[in-house]
């Protein structure tokens, strides 16, 4: 594992079926390393209708790039590429601290950044990505709590607990459900703690929901479509 000071993870969330086209757009803009997931939005059907967002099924694309290339892409998506991204959604970048050497070498070899974009990026984080792992079936109630605290919506992917079973005993958890759901909530920095505290208080590890809450800073965020 090699320490990398200038790498970002770009996370893009778009309507189901738009992920492949978005990857092609990113490839044309010198972002080549992607992982694709399927997720579920948390907005109600009424909100989706009002916003014209179609169904709640989502394609989630994780793309790794140098920080200057990530910034250049997001700036283009917010300017000259506005309207070219397929479907509606959001894209944002978070800073990576390390990456396997082989992947880092490939990204360094393939990345081309326009002149003037390699300057040091200012660390002005205005948003956070809140990550909530919760027992399957409790995402609705957790999102209700998050919305009351200021969250506008989230995206869900399914997972499983793969940690040491002794964690439950140490933490005083009576039931540790294997089937998990991971909720991504992007929120303004000033709302982050209020949302996290509300979820932890109402749905924390010692409740039936078994929620574990964490957050990472978002460096840039743009709206797609």
C-alpha positions as CSV (number, residue, x, y, z in Angstrom):
1,X,0.0,0.0,0.0
2,X,1.5,3.3,-1.1
3,X,0.7,6.6,0.6
4,X,-0.8,9.1,-1.9
5,X,-1.2,12.7,-1.2
6,X,-3.0,13.7,-4.4
7,X,-5.8,11.2,-5.1
8,X,-9.5,11.5,-4.9
9,X,-12.5,9.2,-4.9
10,X,-15.3,10.6,-7.1
11,X,-18.7,9.3,-6.1
12,X,-21.5,9.7,-8.6
13,X,-25.2,8.9,-7.9
14,X,-27.5,8.9,-11.0
15,X,-30.7,7.3,-12.2
16,X,-30.6,3.5,-12.8
17,X,-29.4,2.8,-16.3
18,X,-27.4,6.0,-16.6
19,X,-24.2,4.7,-15.0
20,X,-22.7,3.2,-18.1
21,X,-23.1,6.4,-20.1
22,X,-21.6,8.4,-17.2
23,X,-18.6,6.1,-17.2
24,X,-18.1,6.7,-20.9
25,X,-18.3,10.5,-20.3
26,X,-15.7,10.2,-17.5
27,X,-13.4,8.1,-19.7
28,X,-13.5,10.8,-22.4
29,X,-12.3,13.3,-19.7
30,X,-9.4,11.1,-18.6
31,X,-11.0,9.4,-15.5
32,X,-10.5,5.7,-16.2
33,X,-10.8,3.7,-12.9
34,X,-14.4,2.9,-11.9
35,X,-16.5,0.6,-9.7
36,X,-20.3,0.4,-10.3
37,X,-22.9,-0.4,-7.7
38,X,-26.7,-0.5,-7.7
39,X,-28.5,1.4,-5.0
40,X,-31.9,2.7,-3.9
41,X,-32.9,6.3,-3.3
42,X,-34.8,7.3,-0.2
43,X,-37.0,10.0,-1.6
44,X,-40.8,9.4,-1.6
45,X,-42.6,8.9,-4.9
46,X,-44.3,12.3,-4.4
47,X,-41.0,14.1,-4.1
48,X,-39.6,12.2,-7.1
49,X,-42.6,13.2,-9.2
50,X,-42.3,16.9,-8.2
51,X,-38.5,16.9,-9.0
52,X,-38.9,15.0,-12.2
53,X,-36.4,12.4,-11.1
54,X,-38.1,9.3,-12.3
55,X,-37.7,6.0,-10.3
56,X,-35.7,5.7,-7.0
57,X,-33.3,3.0,-8.3
58,X,-29.8,4.4,-8.6
59,X,-26.5,3.7,-10.2
60,X,-23.5,4.5,-8.0
61,X,-20.1,5.0,-9.6
62,X,-16.9,5.1,-7.6
63,X,-14.1,6.6,-9.7
64,X,-10.5,7.1,-8.6
65,X,-8.4,9.9,-10.0
66,X,-5.7,12.4,-9.1
67,X,-7.0,15.3,-7.2
68,X,-6.3,17.8,-10.0
69,X,-8.1,15.5,-12.5
70,X,-11.1,15.1,-10.2
71,X,-11.3,18.8,-9.6
72,X,-11.1,19.5,-13.4
73,X,-13.9,17.0,-14.1
74,X,-16.2,18.3,-11.5
75,X,-15.6,21.9,-12.6
76,X,-16.4,20.9,-16.2
77,X,-19.6,19.1,-15.0
78,X,-20.6,22.3,-13.4
79,X,-19.8,24.4,-16.5
80,X,-19.1,23.3,-20.1
81,X,-20.3,19.7,-19.6
82,X,-23.5,20.7,-17.8
83,X,-26.3,18.8,-19.5
84,X,-24.0,16.1,-21.0
85,X,-24.2,13.9,-17.9
86,X,-26.9,11.3,-18.4
87,X,-29.8,11.4,-16.0
88,X,-30.1,13.5,-12.8
89,X,-28.1,13.1,-9.7
90,X,-25.0,14.3,-7.9
91,X,-21.2,13.8,-8.1
92,X,-18.7,14.7,-5.4
93,X,-15.1,14.0,-4.5
94,X,-13.5,12.9,-1.2
95,X,-9.8,12.8,-0.6
96,X,-8.0,9.5,-0.4
97,X,-4.9,9.0,1.9
98,X,-3.6,5.8,0.3
99,X,-4.1,3.4,-2.6
100,X,-2.5,0.2,-3.8
101,X,0.7,1.0,-5.8
102,X,-0.4,-0.8,-9.0
103,X,-3.7,1.2,-9.2
104,X,-1.9,4.4,-8.4
105,X,0.7,3.8,-11.1
106,X,-2.0,3.1,-13.7
107,X,-3.9,6.3,-12.8
108,X,-0.7,8.4,-12.9
109,X,0.1,6.9,-16.3
110,X,-3.3,7.4,-17.8
111,X,-4.3,10.8,-16.3
112,X,-4.0,13.9,-18.4
113,X,-4.8,17.2,-16.7
114,X,-5.2,20.5,-18.5
115,X,-2.6,23.2,-17.9
116,X,-3.2,25.2,-14.7
117,X,-5.2,22.5,-12.9
118,X,-2.3,21.0,-11.0
119,X,-2.1,23.8,-8.5
120,X,-2.7,22.9,-4.8
121,X,-6.4,22.4,-4.1
122,X,-7.9,24.5,-1.3
123,X,-9.3,22.4,1.5
124,X,-12.6,24.2,1.8
125,X,-15.0,21.5,2.7
126,X,-18.6,22.7,2.6
127,X,-20.3,19.4,2.7
128,X,-20.0,16.0,4.4
129,X,-20.9,12.5,3.3
130,X,-22.5,10.8,6.3
131,X,-22.3,7.0,6.2
132,X,-24.8,5.0,8.2
133,X,-24.8,1.2,8.5
134,X,-28.1,-0.1,9.8
135,X,-29.9,-3.4,10.2
136,X,-31.9,-4.4,7.2
137,X,-35.5,-3.0,7.3
138,X,-34.7,0.1,9.4
139,X,-33.6,2.5,6.7
140,X,-37.1,4.2,6.5
141,X,-37.2,5.1,10.2
142,X,-33.5,6.2,10.2
143,X,-34.1,8.4,7.2
144,X,-37.2,9.9,8.8
145,X,-35.0,10.9,11.8
146,X,-32.3,12.2,9.4
147,X,-34.8,14.4,7.5
148,X,-36.2,15.9,10.7
149,X,-32.6,16.9,11.5
150,X,-32.1,18.5,8.1
151,X,-31.2,15.8,5.6
152,X,-32.8,16.1,2.2
153,X,-32.4,12.4,1.1
154,X,-30.0,9.5,0.8
155,X,-29.0,6.5,-1.2
156,X,-28.9,2.9,0.0
157,X,-26.8,-0.2,-0.9
158,X,-27.0,-3.6,0.8
159,X,-24.2,-5.2,2.7
160,X,-23.3,-7.8,5.4
161,X,-21.6,-7.6,8.8
162,X,-18.2,-9.2,8.4
163,X,-16.6,-8.2,11.7
164,X,-15.6,-10.1,14.8
165,X,-18.7,-11.5,16.7
166,X,-17.1,-10.5,20.0
167,X,-17.7,-6.8,19.0
168,X,-21.3,-7.3,19.9
169,X,-20.5,-8.5,23.4
170,X,-17.9,-5.8,24.0
171,X,-20.3,-3.0,22.8
172,X,-23.2,-4.4,24.8
173,X,-25.3,-5.2,21.6
174,X,-27.9,-7.9,22.2
175,X,-28.5,-8.7,18.5
176,X,-26.0,-8.2,15.7
177,X,-27.9,-8.7,12.5
178,X,-25.8,-9.9,9.6
179,X,-27.8,-8.3,6.8
180,X,-27.0,-4.6,6.7
181,X,-27.9,-1.6,4.6
182,X,-25.5,1.3,4.0
183,X,-27.1,4.8,3.7
184,X,-25.1,7.6,2.0
185,X,-26.4,11.1,3.1
186,X,-24.7,14.2,1.6
187,X,-25.4,17.2,3.8
188,X,-24.0,20.7,4.5
189,X,-21.1,20.7,7.0
190,X,-23.2,22.8,9.4
191,X,-25.9,20.2,9.5
192,X,-23.6,17.2,9.8
193,X,-23.4,16.9,13.6
194,X,-27.1,17.5,14.1
195,X,-28.0,14.7,11.7
196,X,-25.4,12.3,13.0
197,X,-26.4,12.9,16.7
198,X,-30.1,12.5,15.9
199,X,-29.5,9.1,14.2
200,X,-27.1,7.9,16.9
201,X,-29.6,8.9,19.7
202,X,-32.7,7.3,18.1
203,X,-31.2,4.3,16.2
204,X,-27.8,3.6,17.7
205,X,-25.9,0.3,18.1
206,X,-27.9,-0.7,21.1
207,X,-31.3,-0.3,19.5
208,X,-33.0,-2.7,17.1
209,X,-31.8,-0.6,14.1
210,X,-28.2,-1.0,15.2
211,X,-27.0,2.1,13.4
212,X,-23.3,3.0,13.2
213,X,-22.7,6.5,12.0
214,X,-19.5,8.1,10.5
215,X,-18.7,10.9,8.1
216,X,-16.0,12.0,5.6
217,X,-15.5,15.5,4.2
218,X,-16.6,16.3,0.6
219,X,-14.2,18.5,-1.3
220,X,-16.4,19.3,-4.3
221,X,-20.0,18.7,-5.1
222,X,-22.0,19.3,-8.4
223,X,-25.6,18.5,-9.4
224,X,-26.0,16.5,-12.6
225,X,-28.7,16.8,-15.2
